[in-house]
Amino acid sequence: MSLQLAQWDGEYQDLITWEQLTDAARVALNDNAKFGTAEVPFSDTHYEDHLDNAWPL
């Protein structure tokens, strides 16, 4: 088994900002109960913490 390159070009995915999500989508992504132990890193609860942790000392 070896790694091989694909013969076709990849696709670009459109960038979606938090503000472009529907209200229902933002509410769902902020609902910790929906994802069990998984964490949505860009939810209102976690976003600032991830930015703080990414900042160099």
GROMACS elastic network, one bead per residue, 0.5 to 0.9 nm:
[ bonds ]
;  ai    aj funct       b0    kb
    5     8     6  0.88171   500
    6     9     6  0.76209   500
    6    10     6  0.88529   500
   16    19     6  0.82151   500
   16    20     6  0.62341   500
   16    21     6  0.73394   500
   17    20     6  0.52422   500
   17    21     6  0.69035   500
   18    21     6  0.55346   500
   18    22     6  0.87647   500
   18    26     6  0.74843   500
   18    42     6  0.85981   500
   19    22     6  0.78086   500
   19    23     6  0.87931   500
   19    26     6  0.85896   500
   20    23     6  0.89873   500
   21    24     6  0.80035   500
   21    25     6  0.59394   500
   21    26     6  0.63245   500
   22    25     6  0.51421   500
   22    26     6  0.63960   500
   22    27     6  0.86584   500
   23    26     6  0.52243   500
   23    27     6  0.61504   500
   23    28     6  0.85715   500
   24    27     6  0.51500   500
   24    28     6  0.61039   500
   24    29     6  0.86460   500
   25    28     6  0.50823   500
   25    29     6  0.61456   500
   25    30     6  0.85940   500
   26    29     6  0.51682   500
   26    30     6  0.61776   500
   26    31     6  0.86860   500
   26    43     6  0.80308   500
   27    30     6  0.51796   500
   27    31     6  0.62732   500
   28    31     6  0.51646   500
   28    32     6  0.83795   500
   28    34     6  0.72563   500
   29    32     6  0.75558   500
   29    34     6  0.79772   500
   29    35     6  0.85365   500
   29    40     6  0.67386   500
   29    42     6  0.84701   500
   29    43     6  0.62157   500
   29    44     6  0.88197   500
   30    33     6  0.89377   500
   30    34     6  0.87315   500
   30    40     6  0.76135   500
   30    42     6  0.87711   500
   30    43     6  0.52492   500
   30    44     6  0.64366   500
   30    45     6  0.72419   500
   31    34     6  0.57499   500
   31    35     6  0.76643   500
   31    43     6  0.86601   500
   32    35     6  0.58055   500
   32    36     6  0.67482   500
   32    37     6  0.81352   500
   32    38     6  0.81931   500
   32    39     6  0.74619   500
   32    40     6  0.81163   500
   33    36     6  0.56230   500
   33    37     6  0.84592   500
   35    38     6  0.53379   500
   35    39     6  0.70661   500
   35    40     6  0.80577   500
   36    39     6  0.81091   500
   39    42     6  0.87820   500
   39    43     6  0.83496   500
   39    46     6  0.80347   500
   40    43     6  0.55254   500
   40    45     6  0.87734   500
   40    46     6  0.73439   500
   40    47     6  0.86611   500
   41    44     6  0.86360   500
   41    45     6  0.84178   500
   41    46     6  0.55938   500
   41    47     6  0.59042   500
   41    50     6  0.71788   500
   42    45     6  0.79883   500
   42    46     6  0.62001   500
   42    48     6  0.84832   500
   42    50     6  0.82450   500
   43    46     6  0.54922   500
   43    47     6  0.56881   500
   44    47     6  0.56596   500
   44    48     6  0.75962   500
   45    48     6  0.74851   500
   45    49     6  0.80859   500
   46    49     6  0.53956   500
   46    50     6  0.63202   500
   46    51     6  0.88329   500
   47    50     6  0.52773   500
   47    51     6  0.63442   500
   47    52     6  0.87275   500
   48    51     6  0.50644   500
   48    52     6  0.61195   500
   48    53     6  0.85953   500
   49    52     6  0.50631   500
   49    53     6  0.61334   500
   49    54     6  0.85751   500
   50    53     6  0.50887   500
   50    54     6  0.61069   500
   50    55     6  0.87285   500
   51    54     6  0.51214   500
   51    55     6  0.63571   500
   52    55     6  0.53774   500
   52    56     6  0.86608   500
   53    56     6  0.78670   500
